[in-house]
Amino acid sequence: MTTPDLTAAAAIVDAAHEVVVTATRRLATTGGPDVNQVIAYDIAHAAATVETARAMLPYGAKGDLEGNITCGYVADAVCELTAKLFGREEEWGVEPGALDLARSFVATYRSPEFLASLADTPGPRHLEADFEMVQDTFRRFAEEKIAPVAEHIHRHNLDIPEDIIEGLAELGGFGLSVPVQYEGYSEGGESEYMGMVVATEELARVSLGAGGSLITRPEILTRALLAGGTEEQRMEWLPKLASAEVMAAVAVTEPDYGSDVAGVKATATPTEGGWLINGVKTWCTFGARADALMLLARTSTDKSLTHKALTMFVVPKPRGEGHGFAFTQEAGTDGGAPGGGKMEGRAIDTIGYRGMHSYEIAFDNWFVAEANQVGGEAGLGKGFYYQMAGFENGRLQTAARAVGVMQAAYEEAHQYALDRYVFGQPIAEYQLTQAKLGRMVILTQAARQFGYEVGKLMAKGGGQLEASMVKAYVCKAAEWVSREAMQIHGGFGYAEEYKVSRYFVDARVLSIFEGADETLCLKVIARRMLDAVK
């Protein structure tokens, strides 16, 4: 085994970090991300890659295997950064050769022989005992309850069976972030975030659509209510979310406005006893089965208010199933509905991420009681900020989902490589296959450890920038891992009878939802980095 050189790795991470800081300062003097989108996008991804490397250094100190995985990742990260930088040094404000100190390090820890040596050794996670128990519990549930039906759900685009929802509720999966005073399982601190990250990875490892994403929507609404809900609203909704008595969906995106939330057109107009919702929402995942929608609507016609014209509502609804639904309110229902309100949902067919279904939902004078306007009078116009509080944690959870998909793809590719013989020997014995598997090991473990680090930061009240970074980095890494896992399967990777094809199409959605990659990099990561250097 190659001896890890963590001293050199740390020095290279520091040098790479300095390149990113220098480039950010340069960006600040040349018009910022709105003017220099390509450079800003690359800098944001470079920063995410470097911060992932920084998060790996403590992991590398725990043993030679961990050290080698860490050195392998640092070498990979600096190569990725150099590729972005080469020929654009002037635009980055960086001297040519700024990363030359990494040459011999990269030669060692990115060599084909080194990568091949890691093909069979994914490395320990180093979880504390409590989180090992969480991992074991959710892995057992996922393998026993979700795995037997995951492929069937995907191929036939079916609804998630109710026994999976019920079983996950019994494990406390929907109450991981609900404080104990609201009948959840969170006592605050690190355990709240780490438990969620570990559980999510194990569920997504078996199925992104029927497992890993089930706890995301309740998680987002929980965070939003904790950020802005009244005490009465928390008492009303959080226990129901924790027990799965109420399953939630998120209705924010619109046909003409995705990440540009300030442009939301759906309106909420006051009426006796509440509000009337009109407009169309799209990409509302789990919208049929959900009992309530976390909906963002415009409550002011003053265009100068932008984000401050938006208010959040919890919108109760009947349960639907299948690929479409239509509901009509009767007078007096739903807290005093005037009657005649309509809600109609149309399922959007997708190439992957099946089981939960995403919907376009049209609202026509749908009544929402005054008590369901989040935050009450004080919450009027603050819906965007409550939504962001929910989505920041959702980004960390999305990264955990991506890690689950990466782990599953690696395991399938590794086993297939052992079983498949080509030209008289298992393809696992070929150097190219081994090098691919070795890089999968490196990227997956780095993604996982960065997620753990971000969870710890968020438990201390920070980590907002890092949550965006981990989402940006890990979701793109999942595409490469699942793509190469499919490639190792050859023609069978393109066949639906092998699970790896599902992992590939599922991985593709990760950089799109919970904040499209481009918007996340330009509007969140780059801007916060600019604020930091100022």
C-alpha positions, 0 to 999 in steps of 0.5 A: 500500500502507498504511504499517504502524505497528509502533510503534502495534501494539506499544503496543496489544499491550502494552495488550492484554497488561495487560488479560489480566494484570489479568483473570487477577489478578481471576480469582484473587480470585474463585474461579479457573477452576473457579468462573468457567469462562466468564470463565476460558475467554475469558481463556485464549483472549484470552491466546492471541490476544495472545501470537500478536500478540506473536509477529507483531511481529518478523515485521512488521519484515521488510518493508512487506507483513509489517508490514501483515499484522502490523498487520492481525492486531493489529487483528483480535486487539484486536477479538476481545479487545474483544468478549469484554470488552465488558459484562464489564469488572467481571468482568474487573477492567478499566476501560471504555475500557482499549483505546480507544487502539486505535480509530484503529488498528483503523479503519485496519487492519481497514477493508474496503479494507485487508483486501481489499488483502491478498487476493492476498499471503500474505507470505513465511515467512522460513524459514532455508535449512535449513528451506526445504529441509525445506519443499520436500522434504516439499511435493514428497513430499506433492504427488507421493505423497499428493495424488493419493490424498487425496480417494479415501482421504477419500471411501471411508474407506480405509487409508493406502497403505503406499507413503506410509508407506514414502516418509515413512520414507525422508525421515526423517519419523518420526525428526525428534525421535528423537536421532541416538544412537538412529538418528534425525535430531534433533541437539537445539536449534531444528532439531528443533522447527522441522523438525517444524513445517515438515514437518507443515504441508506434509503437512497442507496436502495431507491431514490424515488421510493426511499431516499426522497420520502423524508425530504418534503416533510423535512423542508416543511418542518424547517420552514415552520420552525423558522417562521410558523406560529406556536399554534401552527407548529403544535398543529402540523409538526406532530402530524408530520412526524407521525406521517398522519400528514404527508407534505409536498412542496409547491413553489416552482411555476411553469415560467419561474423555477429558481427565479422565485421572485417572479412567482405569479400564483396569487393569494387574495384575502377573503372572509376567513382566509385566502383564495389561491389562484395560479399554477405550480409545477414539479410538485413532487408527491403532490397527489398523495400529499395531505398538505402542500407548502405553497408560496404565493404572491400576496402583494401586487407591488412589483418593487417588493420582489421577494417581500411580496411572497407569503407561505401557506400550508394548504390542506388537500385530499389524498390522490393517487395515480397519474392525475387528480381533481378536487372541488371544495364544498362550502364550509369545508377546510375551515370555512371554504366558500365553495367551488374552489378547484385543484387539479393535478397532472402528472409529469412523466420523467425518465427516472426518480419515479414512485413519488411522481411530480405534478403540475397543479392548477388552483382556481379559487382554492380556499385556505383558512387564515390559520394556515398562513405561515407566521400569521400577520408577522409572516406576511411577505416573509414566505421566501425566507421561510422557504429558504430556511427549509431548502438549505437543509434540503440541499444537505439532504439532497447531497446525502441522497446523491451519496446513496445513489453513488454507493449503490452504483459502485456496489453494483459495478464492483460485483458485476466486474467480479462476475463478468468474464471478458477475454478469459478473465473477470473484467475486475482484473483489468486495470481500467476497470480497477481505476474506475472503481478506485475513483468511485471509492474516492469520490463517494467517500469524499462526498460522504465525509463532506456531508458529515462535516456540513451537518456538524456545521449546520448543527452549530448554526452555520454551514449555509454556504457549505450546504450549497457547496456540498449539493453542487459538488456531490450531485455532479459527482453522482452523475460520473459515478453512475455513468461509469458504473453503467459503462462497466456493465457494458450493454447490460448497463443499458438494459432495464433488467439491471439496477444500474440503469435506474441509478443512472437516470436517477442521478441525473435529476440531482443537479436539477432539483432543490436548486438548479446547479447553475442558479445555485452556483451563480446566485448563492455560492458565488455571491456568498463567496464575494461577500466573504472576500469583501 
